[in-house]
Amino acid sequence: MYREEAHYLERTAPWIERVGLAYVKQRVVDDVAGRAELYARFLESQLHSQDDPWKERAEGKDASEYASLATVE
């Protein structure tokens, strides 16, 4: 809900202060159907934009940048 309703670059604490904790509780805790809709929209948004940079690194992306230098004897 914060992702959808907060102003651009608004932090969570000022957002909660602006809308009120009772409003957040009503929308997230008390409204089961609304919570399910928020969750479904969040999952849909993540399908198209969520990249895990640590997964790419674990699979070898940019590995050559961090290879040890050759040992000179």
SEVORO-236609 format. One line per 3 residues: number of its first residue (from 1); their letters; for each residue x, y, z of C-alpha. Coordinates in Angstrom, 2 decimals. Layout:
N
NUM	A	X Y Z ~ ...;
END
This chain:
73
1	MYR	0.00 0.00 0.00 ~ 2.88 2.38 0.80 ~ 4.39 1.63 -2.61;
4	EEA	1.14 2.66 -4.32 ~ 0.01 5.59 -2.17 ~ 3.09 7.42 -0.87;
7	HYL	4.37 10.54 -2.57 ~ 7.53 10.16 -4.65 ~ 10.58 9.93 -2.32;
10	ERT	8.37 10.11 0.78 ~ 9.81 8.06 3.61 ~ 7.66 5.55 5.50;
13	APW	7.50 7.44 8.81 ~ 6.24 10.73 7.29 ~ 3.80 8.74 5.14;
16	IER	2.34 6.96 8.19 ~ 2.15 10.28 10.03 ~ 0.33 11.83 7.07;
19	VGL	-2.23 9.05 6.47 ~ -2.50 7.83 10.06 ~ -1.71 4.50 11.64;
22	AYV	-5.43 3.70 11.97 ~ -5.80 4.00 8.18 ~ -2.84 1.66 7.58;
25	KQR	-4.19 -0.85 10.11 ~ -7.66 -0.72 8.55 ~ -6.30 -1.29 5.03;
28	VVD	-3.68 -3.94 5.88 ~ -4.89 -5.78 8.97 ~ -8.67 -5.49 8.99;
31	DVA	-9.44 -5.67 5.25 ~ -8.52 -9.24 4.30 ~ -9.75 -8.96 0.70;
34	GRA	-8.01 -5.61 0.21 ~ -4.78 -7.05 1.64 ~ -4.97 -9.92 -0.85;
37	ELY	-5.44 -7.44 -3.71 ~ -2.47 -5.36 -2.56 ~ -0.35 -8.51 -2.36;
40	ARF	-1.42 -9.66 -5.83 ~ -0.56 -6.25 -7.32 ~ 2.81 -6.29 -5.56;
43	LES	3.64 -9.74 -6.92 ~ 2.65 -8.64 -10.44 ~ 4.87 -5.57 -10.21;
46	QLH	7.84 -7.65 -9.11 ~ 7.53 -10.04 -12.05 ~ 8.53 -7.27 -14.42;
49	SQD	11.08 -5.32 -12.42 ~ 12.75 -7.44 -9.78 ~ 16.36 -8.29 -10.58;
52	DPW	18.56 -9.93 -7.99 ~ 22.11 -8.59 -8.47 ~ 23.50 -11.02 -5.90;
55	KER	22.11 -13.97 -7.85 ~ 23.84 -12.70 -11.01 ~ 27.10 -12.34 -9.09;
58	AEG	26.77 -15.84 -7.59 ~ 26.30 -17.22 -11.09 ~ 29.61 -15.68 -12.21;
61	KDA	28.70 -12.26 -13.58 ~ 31.76 -9.99 -13.54 ~ 33.90 -12.78 -12.05;
64	SEY	36.88 -11.72 -14.16 ~ 36.93 -8.33 -12.43 ~ 37.70 -9.97 -9.12;
67	ASL	40.14 -12.67 -10.20 ~ 43.47 -12.79 -8.40 ~ 46.49 -11.41 -10.16;
70	ATV	49.01 -13.91 -11.47 ~ 51.65 -14.91 -8.97 ~ 55.12 -13.70 -9.93;
73	E	58.03 -15.79 -8.67;
END
